[in-house]
Amino acid sequence: MSEPANRRGAPKGGLTRRGLFRGVGTATLLGGCVDRTSTTDPGGHAVVDDATAPAELGPDRVPVRFTLNGESVEAAVEPRTTLLDALRLDLDTTGPKLVCDRGSCSACLVLVDGLPRNSCMMLAHDVAGREVTTVEGLSKGDELSALQHAFVRHDALQCGFCTSGMLISCAALLRRRPKGEPLTATQVQDAIAGNLCRCGTYPHVVAAVLEVASGKTERAGA
């Protein structure tokens, strides 16, 4: 027959509420006695003290520096600030558009170290020391790139919400293709698969990119 339970419902010799609290208090007391200046605790485990702890950001504004369209820039932003908000609100670079704000439409697309990224899904501090190119950086001053000229000729932009993201996707495609290798319509369609266009200009975008890739434009670069 099993042992009878005591008044608090725990078997004799088992864990009681008073015993639990007593154990927690003892552990807390012992924990406070650990030598924090040592690199190891009494059990030989590594201890990270304030001197060796990694730097933390926030919650206040913290400076972040990176290269934007070929120029070094710095902005003081909270750690929670997205790259998109930092570009638009702090650096007055409004080419990337705020549309879905969840990485689904690619209207906010930028190049980060040459790769297309949704800026609404990145923190501004994620690009510290890196190179960011927005649609503004595709042109040289007031002179549009060959790709931008082709977009105009082929009527590849209508309401404009998706245009900057489309241009970034297409520019990235043209830049990463091996020199002299022709592009196909399927490759262009794959490159812009994540760019949502409510006006339905996809065929015009494909035509513009294929024209630039063929070298038949005045400027063959992207």
MDTraj code that builds the backbone (N, CA, C; nanometers):
import mdtraj as md
import numpy as np

residues = "MET SER GLU PRO ALA ASN ARG ARG GLY ALA PRO LYS GLY GLY LEU THR ARG ARG GLY LEU PHE ARG GLY VAL GLY THR ALA THR LEU LEU GLY GLY CYS VAL ASP ARG THR SER THR THR ASP PRO GLY GLY HIS ALA VAL VAL ASP ASP ALA THR ALA PRO ALA GLU LEU GLY PRO ASP ARG VAL PRO VAL ARG PHE THR LEU ASN GLY GLU SER VAL GLU ALA ALA VAL GLU PRO ARG THR THR LEU LEU ASP ALA LEU ARG LEU ASP LEU ASP THR THR GLY PRO LYS LEU VAL CYS ASP ARG GLY SER CYS SER ALA CYS LEU VAL LEU VAL ASP GLY LEU PRO ARG ASN SER CYS MET MET LEU ALA HIS ASP VAL ALA GLY ARG GLU VAL THR THR VAL GLU GLY LEU SER LYS GLY ASP GLU LEU SER ALA LEU GLN HIS ALA PHE VAL ARG HIS ASP ALA LEU GLN CYS GLY PHE CYS THR SER GLY MET LEU ILE SER CYS ALA ALA LEU LEU ARG ARG ARG PRO LYS GLY GLU PRO LEU THR ALA THR GLN VAL GLN ASP ALA ILE ALA GLY ASN LEU CYS ARG CYS GLY THR TYR PRO HIS VAL VAL ALA ALA VAL LEU GLU VAL ALA SER GLY LYS THR GLU ARG ALA GLY ALA".split()
xyz = np.array([
    [0.0858, -0.1186, 0.0000],
    [0.0000, 0.0000, 0.0000],
    [0.0898, 0.1241, 0.0000],
    [0.0524, 0.2244, -0.0740],
    [0.1332, 0.3459, -0.0834],
    [0.1210, 0.4253, 0.0449],
    [0.2227, 0.5116, 0.0692],
    [0.2239, 0.5924, 0.1890],
    [0.1129, 0.6952, 0.1823],
    [0.0537, 0.7289, 0.2963],
    [-0.0530, 0.8299, 0.2970],
    [0.0031, 0.9664, 0.2657],
    [-0.0787, 1.0480, 0.2043],
    [-0.0370, 1.1838, 0.1720],
    [-0.0483, 1.2717, 0.2950],
    [0.0386, 1.3740, 0.3036],
    [0.0303, 1.4663, 0.4152],
    [-0.0785, 1.5689, 0.3886],
    [-0.0915, 1.6657, 0.4809],
    [-0.2024, 1.7596, 0.4722],
    [-0.1956, 1.8462, 0.3468],
    [-0.0772, 1.8687, 0.2869],
    [-0.0655, 1.9545, 0.1712],
    [-0.0735, 1.8757, 0.0412],
    [-0.1054, 1.7492, 0.0493],
    [-0.1293, 1.6714, -0.0711],
    [-0.0050, 1.6103, -0.1312],
    [0.1132, 1.6218, -0.0673],
    [0.2354, 1.5652, -0.1220],
    [0.2716, 1.4409, -0.0434],
    [0.3214, 1.3361, -0.1031],
    [0.3608, 1.2166, -0.0311],
    [0.4711, 1.2479, 0.0683],
    [0.4770, 1.1692, 0.1788],
    [0.5830, 1.1881, 0.2757],
    [0.7179, 1.1703, 0.2068],
    [0.8094, 1.2580, 0.2331],
    [0.9416, 1.2498, 0.1728],
    [0.9474, 1.3163, 0.0365],
    [0.8333, 1.3649, -0.0168],
    [0.8315, 1.4296, -0.1474],
    [0.8548, 1.5793, -0.1355],
    [0.8403, 1.6499, -0.2484],
    [0.8634, 1.7938, -0.2537],
    [0.7414, 1.8689, -0.2027],
    [0.7629, 1.9577, -0.1066],
    [0.6557, 2.0419, -0.0553],
    [0.6748, 2.1835, -0.1063],
    [0.5705, 2.2659, -0.0966],
    [0.5803, 2.4043, -0.1410],
    [0.6862, 2.4794, -0.0605],
    [0.6897, 2.4524, 0.0724],
    [0.7887, 2.5190, 0.1560],
    [0.9298, 2.4775, 0.1154],
    [0.9471, 2.3507, 0.0830],
    [1.0787, 2.3030, 0.0414],
    [1.1208, 2.3619, -0.0923],
    [1.0223, 2.3777, -0.1812],
    [1.0522, 2.4366, -0.3114],
    [1.1038, 2.5792, -0.2962],
    [1.0309, 2.6614, -0.2167],
    [1.0713, 2.8006, -0.1986],
    [1.2052, 2.8100, -0.1266],
    [1.2275, 2.7180, -0.0335],
    [1.3545, 2.7187, 0.0381],
    [1.4700, 2.6910, -0.0603],
    [1.4469, 2.5969, -0.1542],
    [1.5504, 2.5642, -0.2512],
    [1.5784, 2.6781, -0.3475],
    [1.4698, 2.7445, -0.3901],
    [1.4877, 2.8585, -0.4804],
    [1.5651, 2.9698, -0.4125],
    [1.5326, 2.9971, -0.2870],
    [1.6021, 3.1026, -0.2132],
    [1.7498, 3.0719, -0.1973],
    [1.7814, 2.9462, -0.1710],
    [1.9212, 2.9066, -0.1552],
    [1.9974, 2.9242, -0.2865],
    [1.9346, 2.8824, -0.3957],
    [2.0001, 2.8948, -0.5265],
    [2.0249, 3.0409, -0.5614],
    [1.9286, 3.1261, -0.5302],
    [1.9444, 3.2695, -0.5584],
    [2.0589, 3.3279, -0.4775],
    [2.0662, 3.2891, -0.3496],
    [2.1721, 3.3392, -0.2622],
    [2.3086, 3.2955, -0.3143],
    [2.3216, 3.1694, -0.3515],
    [2.4490, 3.1187, -0.4017],
    [2.4865, 3.1853, -0.5331],
    [2.3831, 3.2102, -0.6178],
    [2.4111, 3.2751, -0.7450],
    [2.4669, 3.4139, -0.7262],
    [2.4193, 3.4840, -0.6230],
    [2.4690, 3.6184, -0.5969],
    [2.6097, 3.6196, -0.5415],
    [2.6572, 3.5051, -0.4959],
    [2.7916, 3.4980, -0.4391],
    [2.8970, 3.4639, -0.5426],
    [2.8568, 3.4421, -0.6691],
    [2.9533, 3.4076, -0.7728],
    [3.0439, 3.5265, -0.8004],
    [3.1706, 3.5040, -0.8159],
    [3.2677, 3.6090, -0.8453],
    [3.2535, 3.6519, -0.9907],
    [3.1901, 3.7691, -1.0134],
    [3.1646, 3.8145, -1.1501],
    [3.2889, 3.8671, -1.2191],
    [3.3961, 3.8875, -1.1429],
    [3.5191, 3.9348, -1.2051],
    [3.5980, 3.8203, -1.2650],
    [3.5584, 3.6972, -1.2327],
    [3.6282, 3.5806, -1.2851],
    [3.5696, 3.5404, -1.4188],
    [3.6497, 3.4748, -1.5005],
    [3.6021, 3.4293, -1.6307],
    [3.5312, 3.2962, -1.6217],
    [3.5354, 3.2324, -1.5034],
    [3.4657, 3.1055, -1.4846],
    [3.3929, 3.1088, -1.3524],
    [3.2840, 3.0280, -1.3433],
    [3.2132, 3.0163, -1.2171],
    [3.2722, 2.9010, -1.1385],
    [3.2241, 2.8779, -1.0150],
    [3.2800, 2.7682, -0.9343],
    [3.2724, 2.6328, -1.0021],
    [3.1786, 2.6174, -1.0968],
    [3.1683, 2.4896, -1.1665],
    [3.2566, 2.4798, -1.2896],
    [3.3334, 2.5876, -1.3170],
    [3.4235, 2.5841, -1.4307],
    [3.3615, 2.6326, -1.5603],
    [3.2376, 2.6843, -1.5567],
    [3.1718, 2.7328, -1.6760],
    [3.2089, 2.8782, -1.7019],
    [3.2158, 2.9157, -1.8310],
    [3.2541, 3.0520, -1.8680],
    [3.1492, 3.1513, -1.8220],
    [3.1950, 3.2654, -1.7731],
    [3.1073, 3.3730, -1.7292],
    [3.1364, 3.4959, -1.8137],
    [3.0326, 3.5541, -1.8733],
    [3.0477, 3.6770, -1.9510],
    [3.0150, 3.7938, -1.8609],
    [3.1151, 3.8761, -1.8296],
    [3.0896, 3.9915, -1.7451],
    [3.0675, 4.1149, -1.8318],
    [3.0487, 4.2298, -1.7674],
    [3.0188, 4.3518, -1.8410],
    [3.1315, 4.3908, -1.9350],
    [3.2531, 4.3566, -1.8987],
    [3.3669, 4.3972, -1.9812],
    [3.3755, 4.3196, -2.1111],
    [3.3265, 4.1948, -2.1091],
    [3.3362, 4.1117, -2.2288],
    [3.2033, 4.0928, -2.2982],
    [3.0961, 4.1499, -2.2429],
    [2.9637, 4.1332, -2.3039],
    [2.9585, 4.2066, -2.4374],
    [2.8867, 4.1511, -2.5365],
    [2.8746, 4.2184, -2.6659],
    [2.7969, 4.3485, -2.6531],
    [2.8278, 4.4432, -2.7396],
    [2.7584, 4.5717, -2.7372],
    [2.6111, 4.5524, -2.7719],
    [2.5256, 4.6316, -2.7113],
    [2.3828, 4.6251, -2.7381],
    [2.3351, 4.7581, -2.7930],
    [2.2303, 4.7524, -2.8757],
    [2.1753, 4.8724, -2.9363],
    [2.0419, 4.9073, -2.8728],
    [2.0210, 5.0379, -2.8549],
    [1.8886, 5.0856, -2.8203],
    [1.8597, 5.0915, -2.6719],
    [1.7349, 5.1359, -2.6459],
    [1.6278, 5.1633, -2.7424],
    [1.6362, 5.2999, -2.8082],
    [1.7316, 5.3833, -2.7672],
    [1.7425, 5.5156, -2.8258],
    [1.8044, 5.5087, -2.9652],
    [1.8056, 5.6233, -3.0329],
    [1.8640, 5.6298, -3.1664],
    [2.0148, 5.6032, -3.1604],
    [2.0623, 5.5257, -3.2568],
    [2.2036, 5.4901, -3.2650],
    [2.2518, 5.5188, -3.4072],
    [2.3674, 5.5805, -3.4241],
    [2.4164, 5.6116, -3.5587],
    [2.4475, 5.4846, -3.6380],
    [2.4153, 5.4859, -3.7662],
    [2.4512, 5.3777, -3.8570],
    [2.5068, 5.4419, -3.9828],
    [2.6174, 5.3897, -4.0319],
    [2.6831, 5.4455, -4.1493],
    [2.6943, 5.3385, -4.2573],
    [2.6611, 5.3749, -4.3794],
    [2.6744, 5.2838, -4.4925],
    [2.6870, 5.3652, -4.6197],
    [2.7068, 5.2963, -4.7312],
    [2.7200, 5.3636, -4.8603],
    [2.5857, 5.3583, -4.9315],
    [2.5346, 5.4752, -4.9694],
    [2.4058, 5.4845, -5.0374],
    [2.4273, 5.5485, -5.1743],
    [2.4020, 5.4696, -5.2777],
    [2.4169, 5.5179, -5.4152],
    [2.5531, 5.5821, -5.4392],
    [2.6551, 5.5158, -5.3854],
    [2.7920, 5.5601, -5.4090],
    [2.8449, 5.6627, -5.3119],
    [2.7651, 5.7098, -5.2174],
    [2.8092, 5.8103, -5.1215],
    [2.7933, 5.7582, -4.9790],
    [2.8892, 5.7922, -4.8943],
    [2.8825, 5.7519, -4.7544],
    [2.7782, 5.8368, -4.6826],
    [2.6880, 5.7720, -4.6115],
    [2.5824, 5.8422, -4.5391],
    [2.5772, 5.7907, -4.3959],
    [2.5189, 5.8717, -4.3095],
    [2.5003, 5.8313, -4.1706],
    [2.3636, 5.8791, -4.1232],
    [2.2952, 5.7936, -4.0494],
    [2.1655, 5.8289, -3.9940],
    [2.1577, 5.7767, -3.8510],
    [2.0928, 5.8519, -3.7649],
    [2.0712, 5.8078, -3.6270],
    [1.9296, 5.7535, -3.6176],
    [1.9173, 5.6222, -3.6027],
    [1.7859, 5.5584, -3.6024],
    [1.7756, 5.4599, -3.4866],
    [1.6545, 5.4344, -3.4429],
    [1.6315, 5.3336, -3.3402],
    [1.6614, 5.1952, -3.3982],
    [1.7046, 5.1008, -3.3153],
    [1.7361, 4.9660, -3.3643],
    [1.6193, 4.8972, -3.4333],
    [1.4967, 4.9348, -3.4017],
    [1.3797, 4.8720, -3.4618],
    [1.3464, 4.9295, -3.5992],
    [1.4126, 5.0373, -3.6413],
    [1.3809, 5.1056, -3.7665],
    [1.4202, 5.0212, -3.8862],
    [1.3282, 5.0046, -3.9804],
    [1.3598, 4.9293, -4.1011],
    [1.4457, 5.0126, -4.1940],
    [1.5146, 4.9436, -4.2826],
    [1.5947, 5.0135, -4.3827],
    [1.5066, 5.1029, -4.4685],
    [1.3861, 5.0560, -4.5010],
    [1.2944, 5.1351, -4.5824],
    [1.2596, 5.2670, -4.5144],
    [1.2253, 5.2623, -4.3862],
    [1.1913, 5.3847, -4.3140],
    [1.3117, 5.4779, -4.3031],
    [1.4291, 5.4210, -4.2808],
    [1.5490, 5.5041, -4.2712],
    [1.5769, 5.5744, -4.4037],
    [1.5595, 5.5028, -4.5133],
    [1.5829, 5.5622, -4.6454],
    [1.4839, 5.6739, -4.6730],
    [1.3568, 5.6479, -4.6490],
    [1.2528, 5.7436, -4.6849],
    [1.2426, 5.8609, -4.5870],
    [1.2484, 5.8330, -4.4578],
    [1.2221, 5.9353, -4.3578],
    [1.3477, 6.0075, -4.3116],
    [1.4585, 5.9359, -4.3010],
    [1.5799, 5.9972, -4.2475],
    [1.6765, 6.0435, -4.3557],
    [1.6766, 5.9758, -4.4701],
    [1.7720, 6.0094, -4.5755],
    [1.7051, 6.0670, -4.6996],
    [1.5736, 6.0861, -4.6943],
    [1.4983, 6.1492, -4.8023],
    [1.5242, 6.0810, -4.9369],
    [1.5323, 5.9485, -4.9340],
    [1.5497, 5.8690, -5.0557],
    [1.4194, 5.7930, -5.0770],
    [1.3309, 5.8505, -5.1596],
    [1.1931, 5.8012, -5.1674],
    [1.1660, 5.7102, -5.2858],
    [1.2709, 5.6680, -5.3561],
    [1.2499, 5.5748, -5.4675],
    [1.1859, 5.4447, -5.4217],
    [1.2402, 5.3784, -5.3190],
    [1.1746, 5.2580, -5.2657],
    [1.0388, 5.2949, -5.2058],
    [0.9358, 5.2210, -5.2415],
    [0.7995, 5.2560, -5.2003],
    [0.7522, 5.1686, -5.0847],
    [0.6754, 5.2305, -4.9947],
    [0.6109, 5.1575, -4.8852],
    [0.4713, 5.1179, -4.9318],
    [0.4513, 4.9894, -4.9606],
    [0.3226, 4.9415, -5.0099],
    [0.2680, 4.8341, -4.9157],
    [0.3191, 4.7117, -4.9243],
    [0.2648, 4.6046, -4.8398],
    [0.3273, 4.6032, -4.7007],
    [0.4533, 4.6469, -4.6903],
    [0.5271, 4.6499, -4.5640],
    [0.5406, 4.5109, -4.5016],
    [0.5423, 4.4080, -4.5833],
    [0.5604, 4.2717, -4.5321],
    [0.6406, 4.1834, -4.6276],
    [0.7118, 4.2435, -4.7218],
    [0.7982, 4.1675, -4.8111],
    [0.7269, 4.0891, -4.9176],
    [0.6036, 4.1273, -4.9515],
    [0.5256, 4.0493, -5.0483],
    [0.5193, 4.1114, -5.1875],
    [0.5414, 4.2427, -5.1978],
    [0.5187, 4.3085, -5.3277],
    [0.6469, 4.3541, -5.3949],
    [0.7551, 4.3719, -5.3198],
    [0.8864, 4.4136, -5.3720],
    [0.8887, 4.5560, -5.4261],
    [0.7910, 4.6389, -5.3882],
    [0.7961, 4.7790, -5.4282],
    [0.9083, 4.8530, -5.3568],
    [0.9573, 4.7959, -5.2469],
    [1.0624, 4.8604, -5.1674],
    [1.2006, 4.8049, -5.1991],
    [1.2130, 4.7312, -5.3084],
    [1.3364, 4.6594, -5.3387],
    [1.4551, 4.7534, -5.3551],
    [1.5688, 4.7124, -5.2991],
    [1.6964, 4.7825, -5.3165],
    [1.8044, 4.6771, -5.3377],
    [1.9210, 4.7211, -5.3802],
    [2.0359, 4.6320, -5.3897],
    [2.1224, 4.6510, -5.2663],
    [2.1548, 4.5426, -5.1996],
    [2.2460, 4.5444, -5.0855],
    [2.3672, 4.4619, -5.1234],
    [2.4792, 4.5294, -5.1404],
    [2.6006, 4.4644, -5.1908],
    [2.5723, 4.3916, -5.3221],
    [2.4888, 4.4531, -5.4060],
    [2.4606, 4.4007, -5.5384],
    [2.3476, 4.3011, -5.5464],
    [2.2895, 4.2619, -5.4336],
    [2.1828, 4.1629, -5.4338],
    [2.0494, 4.2296, -5.3996],
    [1.9410, 4.1946, -5.4703],
    [1.8107, 4.2561, -5.4420],
    [1.7558, 4.2121, -5.3067],
    [1.7108, 4.3101, -5.2288],
    [1.6564, 4.2835, -5.0957],
    [1.5350, 4.3725, -5.0710],
    [1.4353, 4.3170, -5.0016],
    [1.3194, 4.3961, -4.9617],
    [1.3580, 4.4809, -4.8412],
    [1.3622, 4.6123, -4.8608],
    [1.4098, 4.6994, -4.7536],
    [1.3120, 4.7089, -4.6377],
    [1.1858, 4.6700, -4.6582],
    [1.0904, 4.6717, -4.5465],
    [1.1127, 4.5536, -4.4534],
    [1.1923, 4.4559, -4.4962],
    [1.2172, 4.3367, -4.4161],
    [1.3575, 4.3360, -4.3559],
    [1.4304, 4.4470, -4.3712],
    [1.5644, 4.4591, -4.3138],
    [1.5660, 4.5743, -4.2148],
    [1.6457, 4.5600, -4.1108],
    [1.6671, 4.6714, -4.0198],
    [1.7758, 4.7616, -4.0763],
    [1.7647, 4.8884, -4.0479],
    [1.8644, 4.9820, -4.0988],
    [2.0050, 4.9449, -4.0519],
    [2.0159, 4.8963, -3.9291],
    [2.1476, 4.8615, -3.8759],
    [2.2043, 4.7347, -3.9392],
    [2.1221, 4.6611, -4.0137],
    [2.1726, 4.5420, -4.0830],
    [2.2654, 4.5786, -4.1985],
    [2.2578, 4.7023, -4.2477],
    [2.3401, 4.7400, -4.3635],
    [2.4590, 4.8252, -4.3226],
    [2.4908, 4.8290, -4.1951],
    [2.6061, 4.9064, -4.1493],
    [2.7316, 4.8602, -4.2225],
    [2.8026, 4.9544, -4.2854],
    [2.9254, 4.9230, -4.3565],
    [2.9052, 4.8597, -4.4929],
    [2.7808, 4.8473, -4.5362],
    [2.7529, 4.7811, -4.6641],
    [2.7134, 4.8837, -4.7703],
    [2.6941, 4.8358, -4.8926],
    [2.6607, 4.9241, -5.0041],
    [2.5148, 4.9039, -5.0441],
    [2.4380, 5.0107, -5.0416],
    [2.2960, 5.0071, -5.0753],
    [2.2735, 5.0910, -5.2014],
    [2.2011, 5.0331, -5.2973],
    [2.1675, 5.1046, -5.4202],
    [2.0163, 5.1044, -5.4358],
    [1.9593, 5.2214, -5.4482],
    [1.8158, 5.2351, -5.4739],
    [1.7957, 5.2683, -5.6206],
    [1.6710, 5.2864, -5.6603],
    [1.6436, 5.3178, -5.8002],
    [1.7111, 5.4483, -5.8409],
    [1.7289, 5.5407, -5.7461],
    [1.7977, 5.6662, -5.7776],
    [1.9419, 5.6420, -5.8208],
    [2.0015, 5.5339, -5.7702],
    [2.1413, 5.5060, -5.8009],
    [2.1638, 5.4369, -5.9333],
    [2.0560, 5.4021, -6.0043],
    [2.0723, 5.3379, -6.1348],
    [2.1109, 5.4384, -6.2427],
    [2.0742, 5.5639, -6.2240],
    [2.1076, 5.6680, -6.3215],
    [2.2381, 5.7352, -6.2820],
    [2.2924, 5.8125, -6.3725],
    [2.4129, 5.8901, -6.3461],
    [2.3736, 6.0371, -6.3489],
    [2.3519, 6.0915, -6.2307],
    [2.3041, 6.2288, -6.2237],
    [2.1627, 6.2379, -6.2786],
    [2.1446, 6.3291, -6.3743],
    [2.0141, 6.3461, -6.4370],
    [1.9948, 6.2561, -6.5583],
    [2.0971, 6.1800, -6.5942],
    [2.0901, 6.0933, -6.7118],
    [2.0413, 5.9544, -6.6726],
    [1.9264, 5.9151, -6.7278],
    [1.8720, 5.7830, -6.6974],
    [1.9596, 5.6744, -6.7573],
    [1.9537, 5.5575, -6.6982],
    [2.0262, 5.4429, -6.7520],
    [1.9539, 5.3888, -6.8742],
    [2.0219, 5.3016, -6.9471],
    [1.9600, 5.2405, -7.0649],
    [1.8339, 5.1645, -7.0275],
    [1.8359, 5.1009, -6.9106],
    [1.7192, 5.0248, -6.8663],
    [1.6018, 5.1181, -6.8377],
    [1.6289, 5.2296, -6.7738],
    [1.5218, 5.3244, -6.7443],
    [1.4641, 5.3852, -6.8718],
    [1.5510, 5.4161, -6.9680],
    [1.5037, 5.4663, -7.0974],
    [1.4150, 5.3617, -7.1656],
    [1.4548, 5.2359, -7.1578],
    [1.3773, 5.1290, -7.2208],
    [1.2408, 5.1139, -7.1549],
    [1.2348, 5.1314, -7.0241],
    [1.1065, 5.1267, -6.9545],
    [1.0117, 5.2342, -7.0086],
    [1.0670, 5.3514, -7.0341],
    [0.9845, 5.4605, -7.0867],
    [0.9367, 5.4276, -7.2281],
    [1.0267, 5.3818, -7.3118],
    [0.9912, 5.3521, -7.4514],
    [0.8860, 5.2428, -7.4620],
    [0.8951, 5.1425, -7.3749],
    [0.8038, 5.0283, -7.3829],
    [0.6816, 5.0442, -7.2930],
    [0.6623, 5.1614, -7.2365],
    [0.5469, 5.1871, -7.1499],
    [0.5396, 5.0838, -7.0384],
    [0.6547, 5.0589, -6.9753],
    [0.6628, 4.9576, -6.8701],
    [0.6302, 5.0145, -6.7329],
    [0.5839, 5.1390, -6.7274],
    [0.5451, 5.1980, -6.5996],
    [0.4135, 5.2715, -6.6180],
    [0.3227, 5.2466, -6.5250],
    [0.1924, 5.3125, -6.5330],
    [0.1652, 5.3868, -6.4024],
    [0.1078, 5.3201, -6.3025],
    [0.0804, 5.3933, -6.1778],
    [0.2095, 5.4264, -6.1044],
    [0.3144, 5.3472, -6.1244],
    [0.4452, 5.3778, -6.0674],
    [0.4787, 5.3135, -5.9353],
    [0.3815, 5.2518, -5.8682],
    [0.4100, 5.1938, -5.7378],
    [0.5131, 5.0808, -5.7466],
    [0.5067, 4.9999, -5.8510],
    [0.5971, 4.8862, -5.8627],
    [0.7234, 4.9182, -5.9406],
    [0.7276, 5.0339, -6.0057],
    [0.8329, 5.0618, -6.1037],
    [0.9726, 5.0567, -6.0441],
    [0.9944, 5.1198, -5.9291],
    [1.1292, 5.1208, -5.8723],
    [1.1764, 4.9807, -5.8377],
    [1.0855, 4.8992, -5.7827],
    [1.1223, 4.7614, -5.7514],
    [1.1479, 4.6792, -5.8759],
    [1.0662, 4.7012, -5.9790],
    [1.0865, 4.6324, -6.1066],
    [1.2235, 4.6660, -6.1639],
    [1.2589, 4.7928, -6.1618],
    [1.3880, 4.8354, -6.2155],
    [1.5038, 4.7716, -6.1392],
    [1.4910, 4.7616, -6.0077],
    [1.5964, 4.6999, -5.9276],
    [1.6109, 4.5516, -5.9634],
    [1.4998, 4.4802, -5.9745],
    [1.5054, 4.3379, -6.0096],
    [1.5693, 4.3185, -6.1467],
    [1.5303, 4.4021, -6.2410],
    [1.5813, 4.3884, -6.3778],
    [1.7279, 4.4296, -6.3864],
    [1.7653, 4.5340, -6.3141],
    [1.9055, 4.5756, -6.3121],
    [1.9934, 4.4660, -6.2530],
    [1.9450, 4.4022, -6.1453],
    [2.0211, 4.2933, -6.0839],
    [2.0370, 4.1775, -6.1822],
    [1.9322, 4.1493, -6.2578],
    [1.9398, 4.0416, -6.3573],
    [2.0439, 4.0742, -6.4635],
    [2.0418, 4.1953, -6.5155],
    [2.1366, 4.2336, -6.6195],
    [2.2799, 4.2342, -6.5681],
    [2.2983, 4.2688, -6.4440],
    [2.4332, 4.2763, -6.3881],
    [2.4923, 4.1389, -6.3595],
    [2.4094, 4.0428, -6.3251],
    [2.4639, 3.9117, -6.2876],
    [2.4743, 3.8143, -6.4037],
    [2.4166, 3.8483, -6.5173],
    [2.4283, 3.7564, -6.6324],
    [2.5705, 3.7609, -6.6873],
    [2.6235, 3.6481, -6.7314],
    [2.7571, 3.6459, -6.7914],
    [2.7635, 3.7386, -6.9126],
    [2.8725, 3.8081, -6.9271],
    [2.8876, 3.9040, -7.0350],
    [2.8722, 3.8368, -7.1708],
    [2.7860, 3.8957, -7.2546],
    [2.7645, 3.8415, -7.3887],
    [2.6607, 3.7319, -7.3965],
    [2.6127, 3.6843, -7.2813],
    [2.5128, 3.5769, -7.2833],
    [2.3733, 3.6370, -7.3015],
    [2.2972, 3.5890, -7.4001],
    [2.1637, 3.6453, -7.4240],
    [2.0662, 3.6068, -7.3125],
    [1.9649, 3.6892, -7.2953],
    [1.8597, 3.6603, -7.1988],
    [1.7358, 3.6102, -7.2717],
    [1.6579, 3.5306, -7.2020],
    [1.5311, 3.4833, -7.2571],
    [1.4162, 3.5484, -7.1799],
    [1.2996, 3.5466, -7.2401],
    [1.1817, 3.6027, -7.1737],
    [1.1537, 3.5297, -7.0427],
    [1.1772, 3.3996, -7.0422],
    [1.1534, 3.3210, -6.9203],
    [1.2443, 3.3666, -6.8071],
    [1.3703, 3.3974, -6.8395],
    [1.4624, 3.4446, -6.7354],
    [1.4182, 3.5780, -6.6774],
    [1.3691, 3.6647, -6.7617],
    [1.3203, 3.7937, -6.7140],
    [1.1961, 3.7742, -6.6276],
    [1.1063, 3.6878, -6.6717],
    [0.9848, 3.6607, -6.5950],
    [1.0187, 3.6034, -6.4578],
    [1.1178, 3.5153, -6.4533],
    [1.1602, 3.4600, -6.3242],
    [1.2176, 3.5694, -6.2337],
    [1.2923, 3.6623, -6.2926],
    [1.3570, 3.7676, -6.2142],
    [1.2560, 3.8616, -6.1507],
    [1.1420, 3.8829, -6.2173],
    [1.0416, 3.9768, -6.1651],
    [0.9214, 3.9045, -6.1043],
    [0.9382, 3.7755, -6.0775],
    [0.8263, 3.6968, -6.0242],
    [0.7784, 3.7502, -5.8892],
    [0.8674, 3.8107, -5.8117],
    [0.8284, 3.8620, -5.6808],
    [0.7792, 4.0054, -5.6825],
    [0.7800, 4.0683, -5.7995],
    [0.7339, 4.2069, -5.8121],
    [0.5875, 4.2087, -5.8543],
    [0.5017, 4.2594, -5.7686],
    [0.3588, 4.2632, -5.7990],
    [0.3236, 4.3938, -5.8692],
    [0.2578, 4.3821, -5.9852],
    [0.2166, 4.4990, -6.0627],
    [0.0658, 4.4935, -6.0822],
    [-0.0058, 4.5852, -6.0207],
    [-0.1516, 4.5839, -6.0311],
    [-0.1993, 4.6355, -6.1665],
    [-0.1113, 4.6992, -6.2422],
    [-0.1488, 4.7486, -6.3752],
    [-0.1247, 4.6446, -6.4854],
    [-0.0529, 4.5384, -6.4539],
    [-0.0300, 4.4315, -6.5510],
    [0.0691, 4.4662, -6.6611],
    [0.1777, 4.5356, -6.6264],
    [0.2750, 4.5763, -6.7287],
    [0.3861, 4.4733, -6.7511],
    [0.3685, 4.3536, -6.7029],
    [0.4748, 4.2526, -6.7133],
    [0.5274, 4.2330, -6.8559],
    [0.4424, 4.2196, -6.9574],
    [0.4952, 4.2005, -7.0938],
    [0.5817, 4.3183, -7.1393],
    [0.5461, 4.4398, -7.0973],
    [0.6239, 4.5580, -7.1350],
    [0.7600, 4.5581, -7.0643],
    [0.7606, 4.5136, -6.9406],
    [0.8859, 4.5044, -6.8657],
    [0.9786, 4.4035, -6.9328],
    [0.9254, 4.2892, -6.9687],
    [1.0060, 4.1860, -7.0342],
    [1.0641, 4.2392, -7.1641],
    [0.9824, 4.3079, -7.2418],
    [1.0289, 4.3623, -7.3694],
    [1.1408, 4.4642, -7.3480],
    [1.1273, 4.5476, -7.2460],
    [1.2291, 4.6488, -7.2189],
    [1.3615, 4.5855, -7.1800],
    [1.3568, 4.4846, -7.0952],
    [1.4800, 4.4200, -7.0501],
    [1.5468, 4.3452, -7.1656],
    [1.4690, 4.2771, -7.2471],
    [1.5267, 4.2042, -7.3598],
    [1.5913, 4.2994, -7.4589],
    [1.5337, 4.4174, -7.4742],
    [1.5939, 4.5158, -7.5647],
    [1.7304, 4.5606, -7.5138],
    [1.7375, 4.5892, -7.3843],
    [1.8655, 4.6314, -7.3256],
    [1.9673, 4.5188, -7.3340],
    [1.9247, 4.3959, -7.3054],
    [2.0152, 4.2820, -7.3078],
    [2.0695, 4.2563, -7.4488],
    [1.9907, 4.2900, -7.5514],
    [2.0358, 4.2673, -7.6890],
    [2.1392, 4.3679, -7.7343],
    [2.1524, 4.4790, -7.6579],
    [2.2489, 4.5820, -7.6949],
    [2.2009, 4.6743, -7.8038],
    [2.0730, 4.6743, -7.8344],
    [2.0211, 4.7566, -7.9421],
    [1.9812, 4.8960, -7.8977],
    [1.9984, 4.9263, -7.7699],
    [1.9669, 5.0588, -7.7203],
    [2.0881, 5.1490, -7.7339],
    [2.0662, 5.2787, -7.7104],
    [2.1752, 5.3743, -7.7195],
    [2.2821, 5.3463, -7.6149],
    [2.2397, 5.3029, -7.4974],
    [2.3329, 5.2638, -7.3909],
    [2.2977, 5.1229, -7.3464],
    [2.3931, 5.0329, -7.3601],
    [2.3638, 4.8925, -7.3321],
    [2.3751, 4.8561, -7.1847],
    [2.4252, 4.9478, -7.1019],
    [2.4400, 4.9177, -6.9597],
    [2.3079, 4.9231, -6.8873],
    [2.3081, 4.8745, -6.7649],
    [2.1863, 4.8765, -6.6815],
    [2.1893, 4.9960, -6.5902],
])
top = md.Topology()
chain = top.add_chain()
for i, resn in enumerate(residues, 1):
    res = top.add_residue(resn, chain, resSeq=i)
    for name in ("N", "CA", "C"):
        top.add_atom(name, md.element.get_by_symbol(name[0]), res)
traj = md.Trajectory(xyz[None], top)
